[in-house]
Structure formats: C-alpha cells, structure tokens
Amino acid sequence: MTHLELFFIINKKAGSGNGEQAADVVLKWLVEHHISYQAKITNYQGHAIELTQQLKQTHLKPWSDSDTTKKFPLLVVIGGDGTLHEVVNALGDETDIPVGYIPSGSGNDFARGVQLTRDPIEALQQILSVKQPQPFTVVHYLEQIKQEEGLFTNNLGIGLDANIVATANASKSKKNLNRYHLGSLSYLLAAMHVMFKQKGFPILVEVNGETKSFNQAYLCTTTNHPYFGGGLAIAPNASPKEACMELIIVERINLFKIIHLAFLLLRQKHLNSKHVHHYKSSQIRIVSTTPQFGQADGEVISPRAFDISFSVRERLFWL
C-alpha cells in the first residue's frame, strides 16, 4: 500500500445532494480510521478548476516524482462527471498527476466506463489499497471556430445527446429523481421528450484518411468508453484502456424507425442498423455548420457551429 496524503475536492451539489451524502460517509470513515485528509468544497460551476490549480501550485506532483519515503499527495474528486471534467481540465497537459475518483453524480458514466464501484466507501477503500496509478485514455479536443480546447473523460456530442443533456439539466425531475438515487432516469425522460423534436443537420467527418459527409445527422458522439446519458452503451465495445476513441453517427429517420432504434440501443444492437455509422480512430475531425447543442462530459455547450479536431491522450488515474 502506498502512503498517501489525501486532498479532496468535493461537489456537495453533485447528483442533487448525492455528493454531500457521499462526502459525509467518506470523511466520517477516514476520521474513524484515524486517516488525515484535507477537503475543499466547490461553491459554484468552475470552482473545482480554481481549487485544483491552487493544489497544483502548492501540493500536487507527478507520479514520476514520488518518493517512497514520503507520503504521496493524491487528489481525490467526490462529485459527478462534470466535477471530474473540471479537475482533469485544470490539470491539463500534466496528465502524470494522478486523480482518484469517488462518483456521486447523476449519470456516473466515467465510473461505468472504468468499472469503478459507485459505493463511496468501496471506492475509498479501493483508492487506499492501490499501489500505483494506472493509465486511461482521455480525449483532447480543439474547436477551431472559437479556438477552444480541452479534455474529456467520457464523450463529446453534437445534436441529440447534447440536446438531451441540456433538457435533463434544466428539468425539475432530475433533482427529484436524484433524491431517490434514480438520476439516470432523468436522461431517459429527457430523451423521450427530445428524440422526436431533434432535426437532422449536415456534418463533415474526417477519419482514417477519409472524408465523409452526412446530410441528415441526428446524433454525433465521440467517446472513449461505452457509456453516455447515465448508462446507455452508445459504443458497447469502446475501452478507455485503448489508445483510440470511437465515433457514432446516427442519421435522422422517421418516427417508427427512431423508436425501433431506441429499443436496439437498449439491447446494445444498434450498431447493426444501416442508419448508424461507427468509426474507430486516434484522430477525428468533425465539422457542423448549422447551430446545434453540444455537450462535453455532460457540460452543455450552447447551440453553435463546430469545427472540432479530436486526438487521444493518456492520463493517470488512481483507481
């Protein structure tokens, strides 16, 4: 067991209060077992970025600089996919600074993707038992139109999935369902509301040396593990241990075919549909000229045009 100096960034509002419940049981367990820690609480969107940057300047260091005679300073996130997204982006290119994670959000897709328990005490005990971090693939994106870049641990989508996320985040049902640990159902309800209203849009894709165009794209998601939307396996065979990502494009089809495709998705059979296009690569470019909702790790991007280049990177997680 590696001796650790624990630094927590806690989003108590994650999962409409699930973050606070998880933090309470985790910190109580640490006190009972006489394990010291420091905890910082987020108070607003983007606060985890600031807190991470502060810790990076004062305490955190790369795993390559670890000293077996001293405690290693480990940053642990208690929150949802959005909180983890902020922390990973705050660390940026310093991908050799490991991050631990105790999931407590609504969707928890990253936890599913890396097969991490969603029980807070089990997740904590796993962190404490780990001897060294392990690498997982994250995806770097550069949006050329507004010159914005960042990293995502789950996926970045344009069209339907982003519209679903925006609708779910704005719904009252998400907060109510989270109280009963059913937050992922809010995405399903949002999907039922949005899936018939989302219109097709043109996109251009550059992947594996080929250029492809789609006149009526419906969903366009780049992901590095199977899950999105609170547990739907959009890319069933994707793995965050591989140095590549997967792109799923679904074409706009009529009402009955959409319903049929939704059932196929639930059964993880949708990739067999002629209306679903699947690509696997380490570099991808997507151009969408008509304004669409976007989402990165569940963080909504307001409707706009996109010209995004994706590439894979390896980052250390303490899991």
C-alpha positions as CSV (number, residue, x, y, z in Angstrom):
1,M,0.0,0.0,0.0
2,T,1.3,3.4,-1.0
3,H,1.3,6.0,1.8
4,L,-1.0,8.8,0.8
5,E,-1.6,12.4,1.7
6,L,-5.3,12.9,0.7
7,F,-6.7,16.1,-0.8
8,F,-10.4,16.0,-1.6
9,I,-12.3,18.3,-3.9
10,I,-16.0,17.8,-3.1
11,N,-19.0,18.9,-5.0
12,K,-21.8,18.6,-2.4
13,K,-24.4,19.5,-5.0
14,A,-23.5,16.7,-7.4
15,G,-26.4,14.4,-8.0
16,S,-28.7,16.9,-6.3
17,G,-27.1,16.2,-2.9
18,N,-25.6,12.8,-3.6
19,G,-22.2,14.4,-3.4
20,E,-22.8,15.7,0.1
21,Q,-24.0,12.3,1.3
22,A,-21.0,10.5,-0.2
23,A,-18.6,13.1,1.3
24,D,-20.2,12.7,4.7
25,V,-19.7,8.9,4.8
26,V,-16.2,9.0,3.3
27,L,-14.9,11.7,5.7
28,K,-16.5,10.0,8.7
29,W,-14.9,6.7,7.8
30,L,-11.5,8.4,7.5
31,V,-11.9,10.0,10.9
32,E,-12.9,6.7,12.5
33,H,-9.8,5.1,11.0
34,H,-7.5,7.9,12.0
35,I,-6.6,8.8,8.4
36,S,-5.8,12.5,8.0
37,Y,-7.0,14.5,4.9
38,Q,-7.7,18.0,3.6
39,A,-11.0,18.8,1.9
40,K,-12.1,21.7,-0.3
41,I,-15.7,22.3,-1.2
42,T,-16.9,23.7,-4.5
43,N,-19.4,26.6,-4.3
44,Y,-20.1,27.3,-8.0
45,Q,-19.5,26.0,-11.5
46,G,-15.9,26.3,-12.4
47,H,-14.8,26.3,-8.7
48,A,-13.2,22.9,-9.0
49,I,-10.9,24.3,-11.7
50,E,-9.7,27.0,-9.3
51,L,-9.2,24.7,-6.4
52,T,-7.3,22.2,-8.5
53,Q,-5.0,24.9,-9.8
54,Q,-4.3,26.0,-6.2
55,L,-3.5,22.5,-5.1
56,K,-1.3,22.0,-8.2
57,Q,0.8,25.0,-7.2
58,T,1.1,24.0,-3.5
59,H,0.9,20.2,-3.1
60,L,0.3,18.1,-6.1
61,K,3.1,16.5,-8.1
62,P,3.6,13.9,-10.9
63,W,3.8,10.3,-10.0
64,S,7.3,10.2,-11.5
65,D,8.4,12.4,-8.7
66,S,7.0,10.1,-6.0
67,D,9.3,9.3,-3.1
68,T,8.7,6.0,-1.2
69,T,10.0,7.6,2.0
70,K,7.3,10.2,2.0
71,K,3.5,10.4,1.6
72,F,2.3,10.9,-2.0
73,P,-0.1,13.9,-2.3
74,L,-3.2,12.4,-4.1
75,L,-6.1,14.5,-5.4
76,V,-9.5,12.7,-5.0
77,V,-12.7,14.0,-6.5
78,I,-16.1,13.4,-4.9
79,G,-18.7,14.5,-7.4
80,G,-20.1,13.8,-10.7
81,D,-18.8,13.6,-14.3
82,G,-18.9,17.4,-14.5
83,T,-16.7,17.9,-11.4
84,L,-14.2,15.3,-12.7
85,H,-14.2,17.1,-16.1
86,E,-13.3,20.4,-14.4
87,V,-10.4,18.8,-12.4
88,V,-9.0,16.9,-15.4
89,N,-9.1,20.1,-17.5
90,A,-7.5,22.2,-14.7
91,L,-4.6,19.7,-14.7
92,G,-4.4,19.9,-18.5
93,D,-1.2,18.7,-20.0
94,E,0.0,17.5,-16.6
95,T,-1.5,14.1,-17.2
96,D,1.0,12.4,-15.0
97,I,-0.5,13.9,-11.9
98,P,-2.9,11.1,-10.9
99,V,-6.6,11.7,-9.9
100,G,-8.7,9.5,-7.7
101,Y,-12.5,9.5,-8.0
102,I,-15.5,8.7,-5.8
103,P,-18.5,9.0,-8.1
104,S,-21.6,10.7,-6.8
105,G,-23.3,12.4,-9.7
106,S,-26.5,11.7,-11.7
107,G,-25.0,9.8,-14.6
108,N,-21.6,8.5,-13.4
109,D,-20.7,7.3,-16.9
110,F,-17.0,7.5,-16.3
111,A,-17.3,5.2,-13.3
112,R,-19.2,2.7,-15.5
113,G,-16.6,3.1,-18.3
114,V,-13.7,2.2,-16.0
115,Q,-15.7,-0.3,-14.0
116,L,-15.5,1.7,-10.8
117,T,-17.9,1.0,-7.9
118,R,-20.4,3.7,-7.2
119,D,-20.4,2.8,-3.5
120,P,-18.5,5.6,-1.8
121,I,-16.8,3.5,0.9
122,E,-15.9,0.8,-1.5
123,A,-14.4,3.4,-3.9
124,L,-12.5,4.9,-1.0
125,Q,-11.1,1.6,0.1
126,Q,-10.1,0.8,-3.4
127,I,-8.2,4.1,-3.6
128,L,-6.4,3.3,-0.3
129,S,-5.4,-0.1,-1.5
130,V,-4.0,1.0,-4.9
131,K,-0.2,0.8,-5.1
132,Q,0.3,2.9,-8.2
133,P,-1.9,4.8,-10.7
134,Q,-2.9,3.3,-14.0
135,P,-3.2,5.0,-17.4
136,F,-6.6,5.5,-19.1
137,T,-7.3,7.2,-22.4
138,V,-8.8,10.7,-22.4
139,V,-9.6,12.8,-25.5
140,H,-8.3,16.2,-26.3
141,Y,-10.4,18.4,-28.5
142,L,-9.7,21.7,-30.3
143,E,-12.6,23.7,-31.6
144,Q,-11.2,25.8,-34.4
145,I,-14.1,28.4,-34.8
146,K,-13.8,29.8,-31.3
147,Q,-10.3,28.5,-30.6
148,E,-11.4,26.5,-27.5
149,E,-9.7,23.3,-26.3
150,G,-10.0,20.9,-23.5
151,L,-10.1,17.3,-22.4
152,F,-13.0,14.9,-21.8
153,T,-13.1,11.6,-19.9
154,N,-16.4,10.4,-21.3
155,N,-17.6,11.9,-24.6
156,L,-18.4,15.0,-26.6
157,G,-21.6,15.0,-28.6
158,I,-23.4,17.3,-31.1
159,G,-27.1,17.0,-31.7
160,L,-29.5,14.7,-30.0
161,D,-27.4,13.6,-27.0
162,A,-26.4,17.2,-26.2
163,N,-30.0,18.3,-26.6
164,I,-31.0,15.5,-24.1
165,V,-28.3,16.7,-21.6
166,A,-29.4,20.3,-21.9
167,T,-33.1,19.3,-21.4
168,A,-32.3,16.9,-18.5
169,N,-30.2,19.5,-16.7
170,A,-32.9,22.1,-17.0
171,S,-35.7,19.7,-15.8
172,K,-37.2,19.6,-12.3
173,S,-37.4,15.8,-12.5
174,K,-33.6,15.4,-12.4
175,K,-33.4,16.9,-8.9
176,N,-36.4,14.9,-7.6
177,L,-35.1,11.6,-9.1
178,N,-31.7,12.2,-7.6
179,R,-33.2,12.2,-4.2
180,Y,-34.1,8.6,-4.7
181,H,-30.8,7.7,-6.5
182,L,-32.6,7.5,-9.8
183,G,-30.9,10.4,-11.5
184,S,-30.1,8.5,-14.7
185,L,-33.9,8.2,-15.3
186,S,-33.9,12.0,-15.9
187,Y,-31.9,11.4,-19.0
188,L,-34.4,8.8,-20.2
189,L,-37.3,11.2,-19.6
190,A,-35.4,14.0,-21.4
191,A,-34.7,11.6,-24.3
192,M,-38.4,10.8,-24.7
193,H,-39.1,14.5,-24.8
194,V,-36.3,15.5,-27.3
195,M,-35.8,12.5,-29.6
196,F,-38.8,13.3,-31.8
197,K,-38.1,17.0,-32.0
198,Q,-34.4,16.9,-32.9
199,K,-33.9,17.7,-36.6
200,G,-31.3,16.4,-38.9
201,F,-28.2,18.5,-39.6
202,P,-25.3,18.3,-42.1
203,I,-21.9,17.3,-40.8
204,L,-18.5,16.5,-42.4
205,V,-16.2,13.9,-40.9
206,E,-12.5,13.2,-41.5
207,V,-11.5,9.9,-40.1
208,N,-8.9,7.2,-41.0
209,G,-7.8,9.2,-44.0
210,E,-11.3,9.5,-45.5
211,T,-13.7,12.4,-45.7
212,K,-17.4,11.6,-45.3
213,S,-20.5,13.8,-45.3
214,F,-23.9,13.3,-43.8
215,N,-26.8,15.5,-44.8
216,Q,-29.2,14.4,-42.0
217,A,-27.1,13.6,-38.9
218,Y,-29.2,13.2,-35.8
219,L,-26.6,12.2,-33.2
220,C,-22.9,12.6,-33.4
221,T,-20.9,11.4,-30.4
222,T,-17.2,10.9,-29.9
223,T,-16.4,8.7,-26.9
224,N,-13.6,6.7,-25.3
225,H,-15.7,4.3,-23.4
226,P,-19.1,2.7,-23.9
227,Y,-21.5,4.9,-21.9
228,F,-23.4,8.2,-22.2
229,G,-26.6,9.6,-20.8
230,G,-26.4,7.8,-17.5
231,G,-25.6,4.3,-18.6
232,L,-26.6,3.9,-22.2
233,A,-24.0,1.9,-24.1
234,I,-23.7,4.0,-27.2
235,A,-20.3,2.4,-28.1
236,P,-20.5,-1.1,-26.5
237,N,-17.0,-2.2,-27.4
238,A,-15.1,1.0,-26.6
239,S,-12.5,0.8,-24.0
240,P,-10.6,3.6,-22.1
241,K,-7.6,1.3,-21.9
242,E,-7.2,1.5,-25.7
243,A,-5.3,4.4,-27.4
244,C,-8.2,5.3,-29.6
245,M,-11.7,6.7,-29.5
246,E,-15.0,5.8,-31.2
247,L,-17.4,8.0,-33.2
248,I,-21.0,7.1,-33.5
249,I,-23.2,8.9,-36.0
250,V,-27.0,8.3,-36.3
251,E,-29.0,9.6,-39.2
252,R,-32.3,11.2,-38.8
253,I,-35.1,8.7,-39.7
254,N,-38.8,8.6,-39.3
255,L,-40.7,8.2,-36.1
256,F,-41.2,4.4,-36.1
257,K,-37.6,3.8,-37.0
258,I,-36.4,6.1,-34.2
259,I,-38.5,4.0,-31.7
260,H,-37.1,0.8,-33.1
261,L,-33.5,2.2,-33.0
262,A,-34.1,3.2,-29.3
263,F,-35.0,-0.4,-28.5
264,L,-31.9,-1.6,-30.3
265,L,-29.8,0.8,-28.3
266,L,-31.2,-0.5,-25.0
267,R,-30.3,-4.1,-26.2
268,Q,-26.8,-2.8,-27.5
269,K,-27.8,-4.0,-31.0
270,H,-27.9,-0.5,-32.6
271,L,-24.6,-0.8,-34.4
272,N,-26.2,-3.3,-36.7
273,S,-28.5,-0.7,-38.1
274,K,-27.8,0.8,-41.5
275,H,-28.7,4.2,-40.1
276,V,-25.9,4.0,-37.5
277,H,-22.3,4.7,-38.6
278,H,-19.4,3.6,-36.4
279,Y,-15.7,4.6,-36.6
280,K,-12.7,3.9,-34.5
281,S,-9.5,6.1,-34.7
282,S,-6.9,8.0,-32.7
283,Q,-7.7,11.2,-34.7
284,I,-11.0,12.6,-35.9
285,R,-12.3,15.9,-37.2
286,I,-16.0,16.9,-37.3
287,V,-17.5,20.0,-38.9
288,S,-21.1,21.0,-38.2
289,T,-22.1,24.2,-40.0
290,T,-25.6,24.6,-38.6
291,P,-26.0,25.6,-34.9
292,Q,-26.5,22.6,-32.6
293,F,-26.3,21.9,-28.9
294,G,-23.1,20.3,-27.8
295,Q,-22.0,18.6,-24.6
296,A,-18.7,17.6,-23.1
297,D,-18.9,15.2,-20.2
298,G,-22.4,16.3,-19.6
299,E,-21.5,20.0,-19.6
300,V,-23.7,21.8,-22.0
301,I,-22.4,23.9,-24.9
302,S,-24.9,26.4,-26.2
303,P,-26.1,25.9,-29.8
304,R,-23.4,26.9,-32.3
305,A,-21.4,25.7,-35.3
306,F,-18.5,23.4,-34.7
307,D,-15.1,22.5,-36.3
308,I,-13.6,20.1,-33.8
309,S,-10.4,18.0,-34.1
310,F,-10.0,15.1,-31.6
311,S,-6.9,13.3,-30.5
312,V,-6.2,10.8,-27.7
313,R,-4.0,11.2,-24.7
314,E,-3.0,9.0,-21.8
315,R,-3.6,10.2,-18.3
316,L,-3.1,8.7,-14.9
317,F,-6.0,7.8,-12.6
318,W,-5.7,6.4,-9.1
319,L,-8.3,3.7,-9.4
